[in-house]
Amino acid sequence: MSTLSLCIVAAFVIGYLCIALESITKVNKAAIALLMCVVCWTLLMIDPASYYPMIESGNVIHHISEVIEHHLGDAGGTLFFLMGAMTIVEIVDTNGGFNFVRDTMKTRSKRKLLWRVAFMTFFLSAILDNLTTSIVMIMVLRKLVQNREDRLIYAAMVIISANSGGAFSPIGDVTTIMLWIKGVITTQGVLSEIFIPSLISMVIPAFILSLHLEGKFDKSQNLQVTEISQFTKVQRDIIFWLGVGGLIFVPIFKTITHLPPFMGILLVLGVLWTTTEIFNYNTSEDDTMAKRVSDILSRIDLSTIMFFLGILMAVAVLQEIGALTLLGEGLNETFSGNYYVINGIIGILSSIVDNVPLVAGCMGMYPVAADGAMAVDGIFWQLLAYCAGVGGSMLIIGSAAGVVVMGLEKITFGWYMKKITWIVFVGYMAGILVYWLEKALLF
């Protein structure tokens, strides 16, 4: 590897460390990701001809512009999908569509509530996404559980269930969205083969955590909270089913039309936007402006979108200079092509650093093959979806769900590592074992 390539890799590693240490540096990871992206591409431009020897010297600059546009197009599909999905969920939540979640989970039994939280979060995160589901569930728990010590256990269960639920769905986690849009996993493939391992990775921690909860809640803290909304219950239900049902329909739309997934998301967003505008038509403007989609769009977390843009484009540089290919070959040689070990390590790493750049890097490291473990829906790609998603639960900073719950409930890194990490690891390894048994006995 040349000196220039080593400088590019060093810039990426330094940026990566700054992102991982965001809680210490207090610098938003989106800013670091954007700087890392620009620095890496700028370094490549010092001697671009060395990376494209087959291109005539006069055409190298033009070729690099085409390469950047190509990678930007790939990243843009993921970003528009995320923006559309985030907006749809925000519309449903703002207009009271998730009120049924609170009503469904109400119970005085602490253990029953834990299991309801676990399964509700697990399936909601598969339909929505683990970040949004975590926010919704924590808001609901604040209304149902007043004791902080108890609520920390429920909050930990939300993180575990959200990440496990997102792993078996093509739209449940950013990493699975990336793999799905890339075309290395299919909806049918992950649902049929990753569902049971993901379920096991949630059920085992739920069982262990339930042993820490005994007794019942006081009647006073489990009362239903009345909320005022300008929409009727029927209208709220319509908004909910259009939003959630639309997200479920996106993979079907892709299969039927063969259009990119973000086109399906834009279709659902357009239908839902039109519906809410019709519902708001006869309501006073002062009561509805805050809930109009045009205003909701301004509240979308654009820093998250910028983070993904920076990360995906920075990883593209490593792919262009051949660093990812060398890393992939090194892992294969070290572990003799054992994809269970390789992905198991990737899953553990995803609890330390963000799983988005890890998965983006793996997509650049390993080519898609016509058959075998590297084929579409092959062992490698399905295990990558599982391990990167579920493994992020081992540390509270290892996933978007963990970070947001950490902020909302003020959970410390040490408490989570001491009380929860080993529980997640047991479920994580059990899920990998179940997947191995599936492959050995059924498929």
QUIZI-V357124 format. One record per residue. N is the residue number from 1. RES is the residue in three letters. SS is DSSP state (h for helix, s for strand, l for the rest). PSI is psi in radians with two decimals (* if undefined). BURIAL is # if it has 16 or more other C-alpha atoms within 10 Angstrom, else .. Layout:
BEGIN
N|RES|SS|PSI|BURIAL ; N|RES|SS|PSI|BURIAL
END
This chain:
BEGIN
1|MET|l|2.33|. ; 2|SER|l|2.89|. ; 3|THR|h|-0.69|. ; 4|LEU|h|-0.71|. ; 5|SER|h|-0.70|# ; 6|LEU|h|-0.64|. ; 7|CYS|h|-0.71|. ; 8|ILE|h|-0.79|# ; 9|VAL|h|-0.71|# ; 10|ALA|h|-0.74|. ; 11|ALA|h|-0.70|# ; 12|PHE|h|-0.78|# ; 13|VAL|h|-0.75|. ; 14|ILE|h|-0.79|. ; 15|GLY|h|-0.72|# ; 16|TYR|h|-0.77|# ; 17|LEU|h|-0.70|. ; 18|CYS|h|-0.64|# ; 19|ILE|h|-0.78|# ; 20|ALA|h|-0.52|# ; 21|LEU|l|0.48|# ; 22|GLU|h|-0.67|# ; 23|SER|h|-0.38|. ; 24|ILE|h|-0.80|. ; 25|THR|h|-0.42|. ; 26|LYS|l|0.33|. ; 27|VAL|l|2.22|. ; 28|ASN|l|2.32|. ; 29|LYS|h|-0.41|# ; 30|ALA|h|-0.71|# ; 31|ALA|h|-0.75|. ; 32|ILE|h|-0.74|# ; 33|ALA|h|-0.71|# ; 34|LEU|h|-0.75|# ; 35|LEU|h|-0.75|# ; 36|MET|h|-0.73|# ; 37|CYS|h|-0.89|# ; 38|VAL|h|-0.72|. ; 39|VAL|h|-0.77|# ; 40|CYS|h|-0.78|# ; 41|TRP|h|-0.62|# ; 42|THR|h|-0.73|. ; 43|LEU|h|-0.68|# ; 44|LEU|h|-0.57|# ; 45|MET|h|-0.13|. ; 46|ILE|h|-0.71|. ; 47|ASP|h|1.18|. ; 48|PRO|h|-0.50|# ; 49|ALA|h|-0.50|# ; 50|SER|h|-0.38|# ; 51|TYR|l|-0.28|. ; 52|TYR|l|1.16|. ; 53|PRO|l|-0.37|. ; 54|MET|l|-0.19|. ; 55|ILE|l|2.36|. ; 56|GLU|l|2.49|. ; 57|SER|h|-0.60|. ; 58|GLY|h|-0.28|. ; 59|ASN|h|0.03|. ; 60|VAL|h|-0.79|# ; 61|ILE|h|-0.77|. ; 62|HIS|h|-0.68|. ; 63|HIS|h|-0.73|. ; 64|ILE|h|-0.66|# ; 65|SER|h|-0.71|. ; 66|GLU|h|-0.67|. ; 67|VAL|h|-0.78|. ; 68|ILE|h|-0.76|. ; 69|GLU|h|-0.65|. ; 70|HIS|h|-0.86|. ; 71|HIS|h|-0.63|. ; 72|LEU|h|-0.63|. ; 73|GLY|h|-0.75|. ; 74|ASP|h|-0.78|# ; 75|ALA|h|-0.65|# ; 76|GLY|h|-0.67|# ; 77|GLY|h|-0.75|# ; 78|THR|h|-0.74|# ; 79|LEU|h|-0.75|# ; 80|PHE|h|-0.61|# ; 81|PHE|h|-0.83|# ; 82|LEU|h|-0.77|# ; 83|MET|h|-0.76|# ; 84|GLY|h|-0.78|# ; 85|ALA|h|-0.74|# ; 86|MET|h|-0.69|# ; 87|THR|h|-0.74|# ; 88|ILE|h|-0.81|# ; 89|VAL|h|-0.69|# ; 90|GLU|h|-0.67|# ; 91|ILE|h|-0.82|# ; 92|VAL|h|-0.79|# ; 93|ASP|h|-0.77|# ; 94|THR|h|-0.59|. ; 95|ASN|l|0.36|# ; 96|GLY|l|0.30|# ; 97|GLY|l|-0.36|# ; 98|PHE|l|0.19|# ; 99|ASN|h|-0.53|# ; 100|PHE|h|-0.46|. ; 101|VAL|h|-0.81|# ; 102|ARG|h|-0.78|# ; 103|ASP|h|-0.61|. ; 104|THR|h|-0.60|. ; 105|MET|h|-0.16|# ; 106|LYS|l|2.17|# ; 107|THR|l|2.71|# ; 108|ARG|l|-0.28|# ; 109|SER|s|2.20|. ; 110|LYS|h|-0.72|# ; 111|ARG|h|-0.70|# ; 112|LYS|h|-0.71|# ; 113|LEU|h|-0.69|# ; 114|LEU|h|-0.79|# ; 115|TRP|h|-0.64|# ; 116|ARG|h|-0.73|# ; 117|VAL|h|-0.77|# ; 118|ALA|h|-0.90|# ; 119|PHE|h|-0.66|# ; 120|MET|h|-0.80|# ; 121|THR|h|-0.74|# ; 122|PHE|h|-0.87|# ; 123|PHE|h|-0.59|# ; 124|LEU|h|-0.70|# ; 125|SER|h|-0.45|# ; 126|ALA|h|-0.52|# ; 127|ILE|h|-0.77|# ; 128|LEU|l|-1.85|# ; 129|ASP|l|2.79|# ; 130|ASN|h|-0.55|# ; 131|LEU|h|-0.91|# ; 132|THR|h|-0.73|# ; 133|THR|h|-0.71|# ; 134|SER|h|-0.75|# ; 135|ILE|h|-0.82|# ; 136|VAL|h|-0.79|# ; 137|MET|h|-0.65|# ; 138|ILE|h|-0.69|# ; 139|MET|h|-0.67|. ; 140|VAL|h|-0.76|# ; 141|LEU|h|-0.58|# ; 142|ARG|h|-0.47|. ; 143|LYS|h|-0.33|. ; 144|LEU|h|-0.49|# ; 145|VAL|l|2.02|# ; 146|GLN|l|-0.54|. ; 147|ASN|l|2.15|. ; 148|ARG|h|-0.73|. ; 149|GLU|h|-0.74|. ; 150|ASP|h|-0.73|. ; 151|ARG|h|-0.51|# ; 152|LEU|h|-0.67|# ; 153|ILE|h|-0.77|# ; 154|TYR|h|-0.68|# ; 155|ALA|h|-0.73|# ; 156|ALA|h|-0.68|# ; 157|MET|h|-0.60|# ; 158|VAL|h|-0.79|# ; 159|ILE|h|-0.85|# ; 160|ILE|h|-0.84|# ; 161|SER|h|-0.67|# ; 162|ALA|h|-0.75|# ; 163|ASN|h|-0.66|# ; 164|SER|h|-0.72|# ; 165|GLY|h|-0.60|# ; 166|GLY|h|-0.36|# ; 167|ALA|h|-0.48|# ; 168|PHE|l|0.06|# ; 169|SER|l|2.41|# ; 170|PRO|l|-0.26|# ; 171|ILE|l|0.22|# ; 172|GLY|l|-0.31|# ; 173|ASP|l|2.63|# ; 174|VAL|h|-0.67|# ; 175|THR|h|-0.72|# ; 176|THR|h|-0.58|# ; 177|ILE|h|-0.78|# ; 178|MET|h|-0.80|# ; 179|LEU|h|-0.66|# ; 180|TRP|h|-0.81|# ; 181|ILE|h|-0.62|# ; 182|LYS|h|-0.41|# ; 183|GLY|l|0.22|. ; 184|VAL|l|-0.25|# ; 185|ILE|l|2.70|# ; 186|THR|l|2.84|# ; 187|THR|h|-0.85|# ; 188|GLN|h|-0.70|. ; 189|GLY|h|-0.87|# ; 190|VAL|h|-0.61|# ; 191|LEU|h|-0.70|. ; 192|SER|h|-0.51|. ; 193|GLU|h|-0.41|# ; 194|ILE|l|-0.28|# ; 195|PHE|h|-0.90|# ; 196|ILE|h|-0.82|# ; 197|PRO|h|-0.70|# ; 198|SER|h|-0.72|# ; 199|LEU|h|-0.75|# ; 200|ILE|h|-0.69|# ; 201|SER|h|-0.29|# ; 202|MET|h|-0.73|# ; 203|VAL|h|-0.75|# ; 204|ILE|h|-0.85|# ; 205|PRO|h|-0.64|# ; 206|ALA|h|-0.71|# ; 207|PHE|h|-0.78|. ; 208|ILE|h|-0.77|. ; 209|LEU|h|-0.53|# ; 210|SER|h|-0.42|# ; 211|LEU|l|-0.31|. ; 212|HIS|l|-0.05|. ; 213|LEU|l|2.27|# ; 214|GLU|l|2.73|. ; 215|GLY|l|-2.87|. ; 216|LYS|s|2.86|. ; 217|PHE|l|2.72|# ; 218|ASP|l|2.54|. ; 219|LYS|h|-0.62|. ; 220|SER|h|-0.49|. ; 221|GLN|h|0.00|. ; 222|ASN|h|0.34|. ; 223|LEU|l|2.59|. ; 224|GLN|l|2.43|. ; 225|VAL|l|2.21|. ; 226|THR|l|2.26|. ; 227|GLU|l|2.50|. ; 228|ILE|l|2.29|. ; 229|SER|l|2.53|. ; 230|GLN|l|-0.18|. ; 231|PHE|l|2.59|# ; 232|THR|l|2.95|. ; 233|LYS|h|-0.67|. ; 234|VAL|h|-0.76|. ; 235|GLN|h|-0.71|# ; 236|ARG|h|-0.70|# ; 237|ASP|h|-0.68|# ; 238|ILE|h|-0.77|# ; 239|ILE|h|-0.75|# ; 240|PHE|h|-0.88|# ; 241|TRP|h|-0.54|. ; 242|LEU|h|-0.73|# ; 243|GLY|h|-0.97|# ; 244|VAL|h|-0.77|# ; 245|GLY|h|-0.62|. ; 246|GLY|h|-0.71|# ; 247|LEU|h|-0.66|# ; 248|ILE|h|-0.57|# ; 249|PHE|h|-0.37|# ; 250|VAL|h|-0.85|# ; 251|PRO|h|-0.60|# ; 252|ILE|h|-0.74|. ; 253|PHE|h|-0.73|# ; 254|LYS|h|-0.71|# ; 255|THR|h|-0.69|. ; 256|ILE|h|-0.81|. ; 257|THR|h|-0.35|. ; 258|HIS|l|0.32|. ; 259|LEU|l|2.77|. ; 260|PRO|l|2.61|# ; 261|PRO|h|-0.58|# ; 262|PHE|h|-0.39|# ; 263|MET|h|-0.67|# ; 264|GLY|h|-0.69|# ; 265|ILE|h|-0.74|# ; 266|LEU|h|-0.61|# ; 267|LEU|h|-0.86|. ; 268|VAL|h|-0.75|# ; 269|LEU|h|-0.73|# ; 270|GLY|h|-0.75|. ; 271|VAL|h|-0.80|. ; 272|LEU|h|-0.70|# ; 273|TRP|h|-0.82|# ; 274|THR|h|-0.74|. ; 275|THR|h|-0.79|# ; 276|THR|h|-0.59|# ; 277|GLU|h|-0.69|. ; 278|ILE|h|-0.75|. ; 279|PHE|h|-0.57|# ; 280|ASN|l|-0.08|# ; 281|TYR|l|-0.74|. ; 282|ASN|l|0.27|. ; 283|THR|l|2.58|. ; 284|SER|l|2.53|. ; 285|GLU|h|-0.63|. ; 286|ASP|h|-0.56|. ; 287|ASP|h|-0.32|. ; 288|THR|h|-0.31|# ; 289|MET|h|-0.65|. ; 290|ALA|h|-0.33|. ; 291|LYS|h|0.07|# ; 292|ARG|l|2.57|# ; 293|VAL|h|-0.61|# ; 294|SER|h|-0.57|. ; 295|ASP|h|-0.64|. ; 296|ILE|h|-0.65|# ; 297|LEU|h|-0.58|# ; 298|SER|h|-0.26|. ; 299|ARG|h|0.00|. ; 300|ILE|l|2.44|. ; 301|ASP|l|1.51|. ; 302|LEU|h|-0.38|. ; 303|SER|h|-0.60|. ; 304|THR|h|-0.73|# ; 305|ILE|h|-0.75|# ; 306|MET|h|-0.62|# ; 307|PHE|h|-0.84|# ; 308|PHE|h|-0.69|# ; 309|LEU|h|-0.86|# ; 310|GLY|h|-0.79|# ; 311|ILE|h|-0.87|# ; 312|LEU|h|-0.69|# ; 313|MET|h|-0.53|# ; 314|ALA|h|-0.73|# ; 315|VAL|h|-0.57|# ; 316|ALA|h|-0.60|# ; 317|VAL|h|-0.79|# ; 318|LEU|h|-0.60|# ; 319|GLN|h|-0.71|# ; 320|GLU|h|-0.62|# ; 321|ILE|l|-0.04|# ; 322|GLY|l|0.12|# ; 323|ALA|h|-0.67|# ; 324|LEU|h|-0.64|# ; 325|THR|h|-0.75|# ; 326|LEU|h|-0.71|. ; 327|LEU|h|-0.76|# ; 328|GLY|h|-0.75|# ; 329|GLU|h|-0.65|. ; 330|GLY|h|-0.76|. ; 331|LEU|h|-0.73|# ; 332|ASN|h|-0.74|. ; 333|GLU|h|-0.71|. ; 334|THR|h|-0.73|. ; 335|PHE|l|0.30|. ; 336|SER|l|0.66|. ; 337|GLY|l|0.33|. ; 338|ASN|l|1.72|. ; 339|TYR|h|-0.37|# ; 340|TYR|h|-0.74|# ; 341|VAL|h|-0.78|. ; 342|ILE|h|-0.86|# ; 343|ASN|h|-0.56|# ; 344|GLY|h|-0.71|# ; 345|ILE|h|-0.73|. ; 346|ILE|h|-0.70|# ; 347|GLY|h|-0.73|# ; 348|ILE|h|-0.71|# ; 349|LEU|h|-0.57|# ; 350|SER|l|-0.28|# ; 351|SER|l|-0.29|# ; 352|ILE|l|-0.75|# ; 353|VAL|l|2.94|# ; 354|ASP|l|2.36|# ; 355|ASN|h|-0.27|# ; 356|VAL|h|-0.93|# ; 357|PRO|h|-0.52|# ; 358|LEU|h|-0.86|# ; 359|VAL|h|-0.71|# ; 360|ALA|h|-0.70|# ; 361|GLY|h|-0.73|# ; 362|CYS|h|-0.63|# ; 363|MET|h|-0.49|# ; 364|GLY|h|-0.48|# ; 365|MET|h|-0.68|# ; 366|TYR|l|2.19|# ; 367|PRO|l|2.66|. ; 368|VAL|l|2.25|# ; 369|ALA|l|2.91|. ; 370|ALA|l|-0.54|. ; 371|ASP|l|3.08|. ; 372|GLY|l|-2.87|. ; 373|ALA|l|-0.46|# ; 374|MET|l|0.08|# ; 375|ALA|l|2.96|# ; 376|VAL|l|2.26|# ; 377|ASP|l|0.38|# ; 378|GLY|l|2.99|# ; 379|ILE|h|-0.76|# ; 380|PHE|h|-0.88|# ; 381|TRP|h|-0.68|# ; 382|GLN|h|-0.72|# ; 383|LEU|h|-0.61|# ; 384|LEU|h|-0.76|# ; 385|ALA|h|-0.77|# ; 386|TYR|h|-0.92|# ; 387|CYS|h|-0.75|# ; 388|ALA|h|-0.60|# ; 389|GLY|h|-0.96|# ; 390|VAL|h|-0.66|# ; 391|GLY|h|-0.46|# ; 392|GLY|l|-0.24|# ; 393|SER|l|-0.21|# ; 394|MET|l|-0.63|# ; 395|LEU|l|2.62|# ; 396|ILE|l|-0.35|# ; 397|ILE|l|0.08|# ; 398|GLY|l|-0.04|# ; 399|SER|l|2.79|# ; 400|ALA|h|-0.66|# ; 401|ALA|h|-0.77|# ; 402|GLY|h|-0.73|# ; 403|VAL|h|-0.75|# ; 404|VAL|h|-0.66|# ; 405|VAL|h|-0.65|# ; 406|MET|h|-0.74|# ; 407|GLY|h|-0.71|. ; 408|LEU|h|-0.70|. ; 409|GLU|h|0.05|. ; 410|LYS|l|0.77|. ; 411|ILE|l|2.35|# ; 412|THR|l|2.66|. ; 413|PHE|h|-0.75|. ; 414|GLY|h|-0.76|. ; 415|TRP|h|-0.79|. ; 416|TYR|h|-0.76|# ; 417|MET|h|-0.68|. ; 418|LYS|h|-0.74|. ; 419|LYS|h|-0.57|. ; 420|ILE|l|-0.60|# ; 421|THR|h|-0.82|# ; 422|TRP|h|-0.56|. ; 423|ILE|h|-0.77|# ; 424|VAL|h|-0.72|# ; 425|PHE|h|-0.71|# ; 426|VAL|h|-0.83|. ; 427|GLY|h|-0.68|# ; 428|TYR|h|-0.86|# ; 429|MET|h|-0.62|# ; 430|ALA|h|-0.68|# ; 431|GLY|h|-0.72|# ; 432|ILE|h|-0.72|# ; 433|LEU|h|-0.75|. ; 434|VAL|h|-0.71|# ; 435|TYR|h|-0.71|# ; 436|TRP|h|-0.73|# ; 437|LEU|h|-0.68|. ; 438|GLU|h|-0.85|. ; 439|LYS|h|-0.64|. ; 440|ALA|h|-0.59|. ; 441|LEU|h|-0.52|. ; 442|LEU|l|-0.70|. ; 443|PHE|l|*|.
END
